[in-house]
């Protein structure tokens, strides 16, 4: 073991190390020390690059290409972007809904006008309910 040989101390949490040693976070720490003393990686070696691999000893040592999950700040920023997109879609929905309401009101007005036109042009004498409907439609359309 590298830790105990370099520090001459025994690992206290060896059971945790056995579980986490193949985790992507810890594999990248061991594999990306190209220049030794640099604290940060170069920009061309991005965290989400396709060259970063995590080896899995449980499946026979096969390398799997995986992307690193978002950090806390990035995920919060990503959530804010979604809310902006949601606000934009909500405003688009509101504008579409107002257009739809105007269209429905116009269609209702046209249907009332057609009904009134048919009642006015009817050649025979109107019944009481037809006469009441005719008066109601006239008052609705003139107001």
Backbone torsions as a table, in degrees:
resi	resn	phi	psi	omega
1	UNK	NA	134.0	-174.5
2	UNK	-67.9	-42.6	-176.6
3	UNK	-61.4	-50.0	-176.7
4	UNK	-69.6	-28.9	178.8
5	UNK	-76.2	-32.9	-179.1
6	UNK	-84.1	-36.0	-176.2
7	UNK	-101.6	-9.4	-179.0
8	UNK	57.7	34.4	175.7
9	UNK	-128.5	152.6	177.4
10	UNK	-87.5	145.0	178.9
11	UNK	-72.6	127.6	-179.2
12	UNK	-76.4	-36.2	-174.6
13	UNK	-111.2	56.2	-175.9
14	UNK	-64.3	-34.8	178.5
15	UNK	-63.2	-37.0	177.3
16	UNK	-70.2	-38.4	179.1
17	UNK	-63.7	-39.1	179.2
18	UNK	-64.1	-34.2	178.2
19	UNK	-73.6	-40.5	-170.0
20	UNK	-99.4	-4.9	-173.5
21	UNK	-65.6	-26.2	178.6
22	UNK	-96.0	4.5	178.1
23	UNK	-68.2	146.4	-174.4
24	UNK	-57.7	-39.4	-177.8
25	UNK	-59.5	-45.3	-176.2
26	UNK	-80.6	-30.1	177.0
27	UNK	-64.9	-38.9	-179.8
28	UNK	-66.2	-32.7	178.5
29	UNK	-64.1	-37.3	-179.1
30	UNK	-78.4	-32.3	-171.9
31	UNK	-93.0	-21.6	-172.7
32	UNK	-102.4	30.3	175.9
33	UNK	-94.5	73.4	-175.4
34	UNK	-75.7	-47.9	-177.3
35	UNK	-102.2	2.8	172.1
36	UNK	83.8	-68.1	-171.9
37	UNK	-93.7	-5.1	-178.8
38	UNK	-71.3	134.0	179.7
39	UNK	-82.6	-28.0	-178.6
40	UNK	-117.8	152.0	175.8
41	UNK	-79.5	161.1	177.1
42	UNK	-71.9	160.3	-176.9
43	UNK	-65.1	-31.8	-178.8
44	UNK	-71.8	-13.5	175.6
45	UNK	-100.5	68.1	-176.5
46	UNK	-66.7	158.3	-179.0
47	UNK	-68.5	-27.7	-178.8
48	UNK	-100.7	21.5	-177.6
49	UNK	-70.5	158.0	-178.8
50	UNK	-79.3	-7.7	-179.2
51	UNK	-88.2	-10.5	179.1
52	UNK	-80.1	126.3	-177.2
53	UNK	-126.9	151.5	172.5
54	UNK	-119.3	125.9	-178.8
55	UNK	-89.1	144.5	-177.4
56	UNK	-121.8	108.1	-177.4
57	UNK	-74.3	-19.7	-179.8
58	UNK	-70.3	-25.9	-179.7
59	UNK	-103.7	24.4	175.5
60	UNK	89.0	20.3	175.9
61	UNK	80.3	19.3	179.5
62	UNK	-75.0	135.9	178.4
63	UNK	-83.9	137.9	179.3
64	UNK	-120.9	132.7	175.9
65	UNK	-80.4	126.1	-178.5
66	UNK	-141.5	150.1	176.0
67	UNK	-99.7	147.4	-178.0
68	UNK	-78.5	138.7	-179.5
69	UNK	-68.9	159.1	179.8
70	UNK	-66.3	147.6	174.8
71	UNK	-78.8	-179.7	-176.6
72	UNK	-64.1	-49.1	-177.7
73	UNK	-66.4	-40.4	-179.7
74	UNK	-65.4	-39.5	-179.9
75	UNK	-69.0	-34.2	176.1
76	UNK	-67.2	-41.9	177.4
77	UNK	-65.0	-37.0	178.8
78	UNK	-64.7	-37.7	177.9
79	UNK	-65.8	-36.8	178.4
80	UNK	-66.9	-37.1	177.8
81	UNK	-64.6	-37.5	178.5
82	UNK	-65.2	-40.0	-178.8
83	UNK	-66.8	-33.8	176.1
84	UNK	-65.3	-41.5	179.0
85	UNK	-66.7	-38.8	177.8
86	UNK	-65.0	-39.3	178.5
87	UNK	-64.8	-39.6	178.7
88	UNK	-64.8	-44.7	179.7
89	UNK	-67.4	-33.0	177.4
90	UNK	-67.1	-40.2	178.6
91	UNK	-67.6	-37.4	175.7
92	UNK	-63.4	-40.5	178.1
93	UNK	-62.8	-42.6	179.9
94	UNK	-62.9	-42.2	179.7
95	UNK	-66.7	-40.6	177.5
96	UNK	-64.7	-39.3	179.8
97	UNK	-65.4	-40.2	178.9
98	UNK	-65.5	-39.1	176.5
99	UNK	-63.1	-42.3	-179.8
100	UNK	-64.0	-40.6	179.1
101	UNK	-64.1	-41.5	177.8
102	UNK	-62.8	-42.0	179.3
103	UNK	-63.1	-43.3	179.5
104	UNK	-64.9	-39.6	178.6
105	UNK	-64.6	-40.1	178.7
106	UNK	-66.1	-41.2	178.1
107	UNK	-64.2	-39.6	178.9
108	UNK	-65.3	-41.6	178.4
109	UNK	-63.0	-42.1	178.9
110	UNK	-64.9	-39.0	179.1
111	UNK	-67.0	-36.7	176.4
112	UNK	-65.9	-39.1	179.2
113	UNK	-66.1	-39.4	178.1
114	UNK	-64.5	-42.4	179.7
115	UNK	-64.2	-44.0	178.3
116	UNK	-63.3	-41.2	178.1
117	UNK	-61.2	-42.5	179.0
118	UNK	-66.8	-35.1	178.2
119	UNK	-70.3	-37.6	-178.9
120	UNK	-70.4	-40.5	-176.2
121	UNK	-84.1	3.2	-179.5
122	UNK	-69.2	126.0	-174.7
123	UNK	-73.5	-34.0	-177.2
124	UNK	-84.1	171.8	-178.3
125	UNK	-70.3	137.8	-178.1
126	UNK	-81.1	146.3	174.1
127	UNK	-75.2	172.3	-178.0
128	UNK	-61.7	-45.5	-178.1
129	UNK	-67.3	-32.5	176.8
130	UNK	-70.2	-38.5	177.5
131	UNK	-66.6	-40.6	177.9
132	UNK	-64.6	-41.7	178.2
133	UNK	-63.8	-40.8	179.0
134	UNK	-61.7	-44.8	178.6
135	UNK	-65.0	-40.1	179.2
136	UNK	-64.9	-42.6	-179.5
137	UNK	-66.1	-39.6	178.1
138	UNK	-63.6	-43.7	179.4
139	UNK	-66.8	-36.6	178.6
140	UNK	-67.1	-42.5	-176.5
141	UNK	-74.7	-28.4	-179.9
142	UNK	-83.6	-18.2	-179.4
143	UNK	-87.7	NA	NA
